[in-house]
Amino acid sequence: MWNQVLADNLEDEIRENAAGPAKASGDAGSVEQHKLTEQIAADKHLAGKDAVSKPNRGLRFNKIVPPSAG
């Protein structure tokens, strides 16, 4: 559950960081964000962890019974 919240927050952070400057400096000092490629890699990692935690993991097995098998 908290993985989904963290993933949503990370997605929002990536959007905000992509819209803003990579570096900023002022009288108080300077700030530099993580590179966009690192943020995307973190998002993929969290998405992979979320996919693995699901019970079916993307696979679904069905038993097919023909109608004449009764």
DSSP file (Angstrom, degrees, kcal/mol; ACC not computed):
  #  RESIDUE AA STRUCTURE BP1 BP2  ACC     N-H-->O    O-->H-N    N-H-->O    O-->H-N    TCO  KAPPA ALPHA  PHI   PSI    X-CA   Y-CA   Z-CA
    1    1 A M     >        0   0    0      0, 0.0     4,-1.5     0, 0.0     3,-0.5   0.000 360.0 360.0 360.0 -49.5    0.0    0.0    0.0
    2    2 A W  H  >  +     0   0    0      1,-0.2     4,-2.7     2,-0.2     5,-0.2   0.772 360.0  64.5 -70.5 -21.5    2.7    2.5    1.0
    3    3 A N  H  > S+     0   0    0      2,-0.2     4,-2.7     1,-0.2    -1,-0.2   0.898 102.1  49.5 -62.8 -38.7    4.6    1.5   -2.1
    4    4 A Q  H  > S+     0   0    0     -3,-0.5     4,-2.5     2,-0.2    -2,-0.2   0.909 111.6  47.7 -66.3 -41.5    1.8    2.9   -4.2
    5    5 A V  H  X S+     0   0    0     -4,-1.5     4,-2.5     2,-0.2    -2,-0.2   0.921 113.8  47.7 -64.3 -43.3    1.8    6.2   -2.2
    6    6 A L  H  X S+     0   0    0     -4,-2.7     4,-2.5     2,-0.2    -2,-0.2   0.900 112.1  49.7 -64.1 -41.1    5.5    6.4   -2.6
    7    7 A A  H  X S+     0   0    0     -4,-2.7     4,-2.4     2,-0.2    -2,-0.2   0.900 111.0  49.2 -65.2 -40.5    5.3    5.7   -6.3
    8    8 A D  H  X S+     0   0    0     -4,-2.5     4,-2.2     2,-0.2    -2,-0.2   0.917 112.5  48.0 -64.0 -42.3    2.6    8.4   -6.7
    9    9 A N  H  X S+     0   0    0     -4,-2.5     4,-2.4     1,-0.2    -2,-0.2   0.900 111.5  50.3 -64.2 -40.2    4.7   10.9   -4.8
   10   10 A L  H  X S+     0   0    0     -4,-2.5     4,-2.5     2,-0.2    -2,-0.2   0.895 108.8  51.8 -65.9 -39.1    7.8   10.0   -6.9
   11   11 A E  H  X S+     0   0    0     -4,-2.4     4,-2.0     2,-0.2    -1,-0.2   0.914 111.2  47.5 -62.9 -42.4    5.8   10.5  -10.1
   12   12 A D  H  X S+     0   0    0     -4,-2.2     4,-2.4     1,-0.2    -2,-0.2   0.905 111.3  51.2 -63.8 -41.0    4.7   13.9   -8.9
   13   13 A E  H  X S+     0   0    0     -4,-2.4     4,-3.0     2,-0.2     5,-0.2   0.896 107.8  52.2 -63.8 -40.5    8.2   14.8   -7.9
   14   14 A I  H  X S+     0   0    0     -4,-2.5     4,-2.3     2,-0.2    -1,-0.2   0.918 110.7  48.2 -62.4 -42.9    9.6   13.8  -11.3
   15   15 A R  H  X S+     0   0    0     -4,-2.0     4,-1.5     2,-0.2    -2,-0.2   0.928 114.1  46.0 -63.3 -44.5    7.0   16.0  -13.0
   16   16 A E  H  X S+     0   0    0     -4,-2.4     4,-1.3     1,-0.2    -2,-0.2   0.920 114.0  48.0 -64.1 -44.0    7.8   19.0  -10.8
   17   17 A N  H  < S+     0   0    0     -4,-3.0    -1,-0.2     1,-0.2    -2,-0.2   0.857 109.1  53.3 -67.1 -34.9   11.6   18.5  -11.2
   18   18 A A  H  < S+     0   0    0     -4,-2.3    -1,-0.2    -5,-0.2    -2,-0.2   0.834 109.9  49.0 -68.7 -30.7   11.3   18.2  -14.9
   19   19 A A  H  < S+     0   0    0     -4,-1.5    -1,-0.2    -5,-0.2    -2,-0.2   0.759 108.9  63.1 -78.6 -24.6    9.4   21.5  -15.0
   20   20 A G  S  < S-     0   0    0     -4,-1.3     2,-0.1     1,-0.2    -3,-0.0  -0.303  97.1 -78.1 -95.5 179.3   11.9   23.4  -12.8
   21   21 A P        -     0   0    0      0, 0.0    -1,-0.2     0, 0.0    12,-0.1  -0.387  28.2-132.8 -74.9 155.0   15.5   24.3  -13.3
   22   22 A A  S    S+     0   0    0      1,-0.2    11,-2.1    10,-0.1     2,-0.3   0.851  91.5  22.2 -74.8 -35.1   18.3   21.7  -12.7
   23   23 A K  E     -A   32   0A   0      9,-0.2     2,-0.3     2,-0.0     9,-0.2  -0.967  64.6-177.5-132.6 148.3   20.3   24.1  -10.6
   24   24 A A  E     -A   31   0A   0      7,-2.5     7,-3.5    -2,-0.3     2,-0.4  -0.993   3.4-177.1-143.8 139.6   19.5   27.1   -8.6
   25   25 A S  E     +A   30   0A   0     -2,-0.3     5,-0.3     5,-0.3     2,-0.2  -0.981  12.1 147.9-137.2 151.5   21.7   29.5   -6.6
   26   26 A G  E >   -A   29   0A   0      3,-2.9     3,-0.7    -2,-0.4    -2,-0.0  -0.808  63.2 -63.0-156.8-164.3   21.0   32.5   -4.4
   27   27 A D  T 3  S+     0   0    0     -2,-0.2     3,-0.1     1,-0.2    -2,-0.0   0.832 128.9  52.4 -65.2 -32.8   22.2   34.3   -1.4
   28   28 A A  T 3  S-     0   0    0      1,-0.3     2,-0.3     0, 0.0    -1,-0.2   0.642 123.5 -88.0 -80.0 -14.6   21.5   31.3    0.9
   29   29 A G  E <   -A   26   0A   0     -3,-0.7    -3,-2.9     2,-0.0     2,-0.3  -0.955  51.0 -61.7 141.0-160.9   23.5   28.9   -1.2
   30   30 A S  E     -A   25   0A   0     -2,-0.3     2,-0.4    -5,-0.3    -5,-0.3  -0.920  32.5-157.5-128.7 155.0   22.9   26.6   -4.2
   31   31 A V  E     -A   24   0A   0     -7,-3.5    -7,-2.5    -2,-0.3     2,-0.4  -0.987   5.3-171.3-131.9 138.5   20.6   23.7   -4.8
   32   32 A E  E     -A   23   0A   0     -2,-0.4    -9,-0.2    -9,-0.2     2,-0.1  -0.999  14.5-141.5-132.3 134.8   21.0   20.9   -7.4
   33   33 A Q        -     0   0    0    -11,-2.1     3,-0.1    -2,-0.4     2,-0.1  -0.442  32.3 -90.7 -87.8 163.8   18.3   18.3   -8.2
   34   34 A H        -     0   0    0     -2,-0.1    -1,-0.1     1,-0.1     5,-0.0  -0.413  56.7 -91.5 -65.5 150.9   18.9   14.6   -9.0
   35   35 A K     >  -     0   0    0      1,-0.1     4,-1.9    -2,-0.1     3,-0.3  -0.319  29.7-121.0 -64.0 149.3   19.4   14.0  -12.7
   36   36 A L  H  > S+     0   0    0      1,-0.2     4,-2.5     2,-0.2     5,-0.2   0.859 113.3  56.9 -61.0 -36.6   16.2   13.1  -14.5
   37   37 A T  H  > S+     0   0    0      1,-0.2     4,-2.1     2,-0.2    -1,-0.2   0.879 106.8  49.3 -63.9 -36.5   17.7    9.8  -15.6
   38   38 A E  H  > S+     0   0    0     -3,-0.3     4,-2.0     2,-0.2    -1,-0.2   0.879 110.8  50.2 -68.5 -37.4   18.2    8.9  -12.0
   39   39 A Q  H  X S+     0   0    0     -4,-1.9     4,-2.0     2,-0.2    -2,-0.2   0.897 110.9  48.5 -66.8 -40.4   14.7    9.8  -11.1
   40   40 A I  H  X S+     0   0    0     -4,-2.5     4,-2.4     2,-0.2    -2,-0.2   0.897 110.1  52.1 -66.4 -40.1   13.3    7.7  -14.0
   41   41 A A  H  X S+     0   0    0     -4,-2.1     4,-2.2     1,-0.2    -2,-0.2   0.893 109.4  49.9 -62.8 -39.6   15.5    4.8  -12.8
   42   42 A A  H  X S+     0   0    0     -4,-2.0     4,-2.3     2,-0.2    -1,-0.2   0.894 110.0  50.9 -65.3 -39.4   14.1    5.1   -9.3
   43   43 A D  H  X S+     0   0    0     -4,-2.0     4,-2.3     2,-0.2    -2,-0.2   0.909 110.7  48.2 -64.7 -42.2   10.5    5.2  -10.7
   44   44 A K  H  X S+     0   0    0     -4,-2.4     4,-2.2     2,-0.2    -2,-0.2   0.888 110.4  52.5 -64.5 -38.8   11.2    2.0  -12.7
   45   45 A H  H  X S+     0   0    0     -4,-2.2     4,-2.2     2,-0.2    -2,-0.2   0.932 111.1  45.7 -63.0 -46.0   12.7    0.3   -9.7
   46   46 A L  H  X S+     0   0    0     -4,-2.3     4,-2.2     1,-0.2    -2,-0.2   0.877 111.5  52.5 -66.2 -36.9    9.6    1.1   -7.5
   47   47 A A  H  X S+     0   0    0     -4,-2.3     4,-2.2     2,-0.2    -1,-0.2   0.891 109.7  49.8 -65.0 -38.3    7.3    0.0  -10.3
   48   48 A G  H  X S+     0   0    0     -4,-2.2     4,-2.1     2,-0.2    -2,-0.2   0.901 109.9  49.8 -65.7 -41.7    9.1   -3.3  -10.5
   49   49 A K  H  X S+     0   0    0     -4,-2.2     4,-1.5     1,-0.2    -2,-0.2   0.889 111.3  49.7 -63.8 -38.6    8.9   -3.8   -6.8
   50   50 A D  H  X S+     0   0    0     -4,-2.2     4,-0.6     1,-0.2    -2,-0.2   0.896 110.2  50.3 -66.7 -40.1    5.2   -3.1   -6.9
   51   51 A A  H >< S+     0   0    0     -4,-2.2     3,-0.7     1,-0.2     6,-0.2   0.880 109.9  50.2 -66.5 -38.1    4.7   -5.6   -9.8
   52   52 A V  H 3< S+     0   0    0     -4,-2.1    -1,-0.2     1,-0.2    -2,-0.2   0.819 103.8  59.5 -70.9 -29.6    6.6   -8.4   -7.9
   53   53 A S  H 3< S+     0   0    0     -4,-1.5    -1,-0.2    -5,-0.2    -2,-0.2   0.646  84.3  97.4 -75.4 -13.1    4.5   -7.9   -4.8
   54   54 A K  S << S-     0   0    0     -3,-0.7     3,-0.2    -4,-0.6    -3,-0.0  -0.506  80.2-126.8 -75.6 145.9    1.3   -8.7   -6.6
   55   55 A P  S    S+     0   0    0      0, 0.0    -1,-0.1     0, 0.0    -4,-0.0   0.848 105.2  37.9 -66.1 -35.6    0.1  -12.3   -6.2
   56   56 A N  S >  S-     0   0    0      2,-0.0     3,-2.6     4,-0.0    -4,-0.1   0.667  86.6-153.2 -92.7 -14.3   -0.3  -13.1   -9.9
   57   57 A R  T 3  S-     0   0    0      1,-0.3     3,-0.1    -6,-0.2    -6,-0.1   0.781  70.8 -52.9  49.6  34.8    2.8  -11.2  -11.1
   58   58 A G  T 3  S+     0   0    0      1,-0.3     2,-0.4    -7,-0.1    -1,-0.3   0.423 116.5 108.3  86.9  -2.1    1.3  -10.7  -14.5
   59   59 A L    <   -     0   0    0     -3,-2.6     2,-0.4     2,-0.0    -1,-0.3  -0.879  43.5-174.2-110.2 141.3    0.5  -14.4  -15.2
   60   60 A R        -     0   0    0     -2,-0.4     2,-0.5    -3,-0.1    -4,-0.0  -0.993   6.3-161.1-135.4 128.9   -2.9  -15.9  -15.2
   61   61 A F        -     0   0    0     -2,-0.4     2,-0.4     2,-0.0    -2,-0.0  -0.921   9.2-174.7-111.5 132.1   -3.6  -19.6  -15.5
   62   62 A N        -     0   0    0     -2,-0.5     2,-0.6     2,-0.0    -2,-0.0  -0.961  21.3-136.0-124.8 143.8   -7.0  -20.9  -16.5
   63   63 A K        -     0   0    0     -2,-0.4     2,-0.6     2,-0.0    -2,-0.0  -0.884  20.6-152.2 -98.1 121.0   -8.3  -24.4  -16.7
   64   64 A I        -     0   0    0     -2,-0.6    -2,-0.0     2,-0.0     0, 0.0  -0.824  12.3-173.9 -98.0 124.0  -10.2  -25.0  -19.9
   65   65 A V        -     0   0    0     -2,-0.6     5,-0.1     5,-0.0    -2,-0.0  -0.968  21.6-132.0-118.3 118.1  -12.9  -27.7  -19.8
   66   66 A P    >   -     0   0    0      0, 0.0     3,-1.6     0, 0.0     4,-0.4  -0.354  21.6-118.8 -66.4 150.4  -14.6  -28.6  -23.0
   67   67 A P  G >  S+     0   0    0      0, 0.0     3,-0.8     0, 0.0    -2,-0.0   0.783 111.4  57.9 -62.5 -27.1  -18.4  -28.7  -22.8
   68   68 A S  G 3  S+     0   0    0      1,-0.2    -3,-0.0     2,-0.1     0, 0.0   0.598  87.7  75.8 -80.3  -8.9  -18.5  -32.4  -23.7
   69   69 A A  G <         0   0    0     -3,-1.6    -1,-0.2     1,-0.1    -4,-0.0   0.704 360.0 360.0 -75.4 -18.2  -16.3  -33.4  -20.8
   70   70 A G    <         0   0    0     -3,-0.8    -1,-0.1    -4,-0.4    -2,-0.1   0.432 360.0 360.0  49.0 360.0  -19.3  -32.9  -18.5
